[in-house]
Amino acid sequence: MKLFIDTANVEEIRKAHELGVIAGVTTNPSLIAKEGRDFFETIKEIISIVGDLPISAEVISLQADEMVEQGKKLAALGESIVVKVPMTEEGLKATKRFSELGIKTNVTLIFSSPQALLAARAGATYVSPFVGRLDDINQVGMNLIKEISQIFAVHGIESEIITASVRTTTHVIDAALLGADIATVPYKVIQQMVKHPLTDTGIERFLKDWEGANLTSF
């Protein structure tokens, strides 16, 4: 399973990219607004950091015609841009048109397997089920990943599944076990994935043993 970073903070993207572990970036209007920067300048800087890795940038219209026009402007920024559209009837119309234009899409705010199936059949490159938000309303978000993975496998559907609204490292591992193609995660979750108390203890022990052995230093 691939990892994307879910943020519009360029410093977090830079740090994650330096680790060599991310395969793409997802953003949304809320994340970009949080940074207090110009939308297009932010996307351009992200491109400069991650190069040809896929970058999901979202349209803000709710009408298909306007979505397509906004998506064309985003796609003009570079071949790595993936146009993010909401899971609505208008979003499906736009997804179909983007597919005909050869523009990659990420259909977002998916909360059911029928929505994922519709998005895939409309030509979505990626579908993004939100597991954390389902957990928030006392549903098991990972059950949705399991359903979508099984449906796509049975029918040979090529749209990739991005597990979104990831809150914990457990979400990441469960998504991988259930067949998701990608998990898009906040930087803090990547940091949590790095850490383990036994790793820290082991490093401390190795260094202590080295110093006590009085060996030649590097």
N, C-alpha and C positions, 0 to 999 in steps of 0.2 A: 504494500500500500504506500502511495506517495503522500507527502506532507506539503500542504500549502500553508502560508502564514496569513492570518486574517487580521489585517490592520492597515491603516493608512499612515502610520508613523514611520517615516523614512529611516530613522535611526534603528528602530526595531527590525525593519526589513534588512538593513545593512548588516546588523549583527547576526541575524539568522542566516543570511546568505553566506557570510564568512564561515559559518559552521559547516557549510556544505550539505545541509540536510533538507532544504526546501526545494520543491519542484514547481512552485508557482505562488501567486499572491491573489488574495481576494479582498476587495474593498466594498464599501457601500456608502450611500450618502451620509449616514450617521457617523461612520468612522472618519470620513473626510472632513465633515463639519466640525468634529471634535478637535481636529488639528488646527482649525482656524486659518487655513491656507486656501489659495486659489485652487479650484478643482483640477483644471487642466495642467497647471504647473506641478501639482502634486503627482499626477499620473506620469508626467514626463520625467520627473525625478526618479520615480519608481522604476520606470523603463531603463533609465541610465544605470541603476544599481543591479537589476536582475537580468538585463539583456533580453534574450529571446524566450525566457520562461513565461508561461501564460499569466496574464494579469486581468482579473475580472473587474470591470468598471461598470457601474450601474446607471441605466437611464432613469430619469425622474418623472417622465410623463406617464399617464395612465391610458393614453390613446395610441393605437397601433401605428398610425401614420407618423405621429410625433416621435414615438419610440424608435422607429426606423431612421428618421432624420437625425436624432440624437446619436443613435448607434453608429451611423455612418461617420459622424464627426469623431466619435471615440476611436473607431477602427482606423481612421486616417492617421492616428497618432503612431501606429506601428503594428506590424503583423502579429505581435504577441498579445494584442488586446482581445479579450473575450467580453462580449457585450452581455451584461447581466440584466435580465428582464424578470418582472414579477409573474408568478403563476396565476394568471387571470385569462379570461377569454381574449382580451386585447393582447396580452403578452404572448399567447399562443399564436395569434395571427402574425405578430411581429417576428416571432421565432421562425415560423415557416418562411417568411420573406427574407430574413437574415440567412437562413440555410440556402435559399435560392441564390443569394448574392455571394455565397462563400464566406460569410462572416460567422465566426464561432460565437456560440451563446452559452450562457449559464442561467438556467431557469431557477429562480430562488424562491424562498418562502414556501417550500413544499412540506406539507404535513400529512400526506396520505399517499398510499401506493397508486391509487387511480390518478392522482395529480402527476406523479412521476411518470406513469405510463403515457399520459397525454403529452407531457413535455417531450419525452423521447420520440414519440411518433410525429410530433411537430418539427423534429429535426434538431433538438437541443444537443449541443456537444457535451454539456454537463447538466446534471440535475442535482439540486442542493436541498436534501431533507434536513430539517432543523431538529436535532435530537434534544438539545437542552431546553428549548421552549416547550416541547411536549412533556418532558420531565416536570417542568414547572406547573403543569396543570394535571399532575398525577397520572399521566400516561407514560408508558415505557418507550422512550424515544428509540432505543435500539431495536425494538420489534419492527419498527418501520424500515430500518436499514436491512434487516433480515428479509422482510417481504419483498422489498424492491430488488435486492440482490438475487433472490430466487426467481422472480418474474423475469428479470433481464437475462439471467442465465438460461432459463427454459426456452426463451424465445430469441436468443441470440441478439439481443438489443445492444448496440455499440455505445450508446450514451454512457458516459462515466458518472459514477455516483460519488458526489462530494458530501461527506458527512460534515454538516455545519452546526453552528451553535454548540460548539464543543466547549465544555467547561473544565474537564478533568483529564488526567492521563488514562483513567479507566475508560472514558469515552473513546479515546484513541485506540486502545488495545481491543476493546469490544468491536469497534468498527472494522478493524483489520481482520479479526476472527470471523466476522459475519459477511465479509466479502466486499466491503466498500473499496472503491478504487483509490480514493483520496480522503484524507481528513484535513480540513482547514482549521487551524488552531491559533489562538492568541499567543503572543511571544512568551507570556508567563507560563503557559502550558509546556512550551518547548523547554524552558528553563527547568520546570519540574521533572520533565522526562530525563534530563541529564543527571539529576541528583538521585543519590541513594545513600543512606547513612553508612552502610557497610563499605561503600566505595571510599567515603571520607575517612572512615576508621582505618581502612587498608592503606591508604596513602600516608596517613599519619604514622602508622606502624612501620611502613617501608622506610620512611625518612628517618625515623628514630633509630631503626636497626642500622641504616647506612652510617649515620653519625657515630653510633656506638662502635662500629667495626673499624673506625679510623682508617678507612680506605682512601686511595688517591681520588681526589675530586676530578670532575670533568674539566 
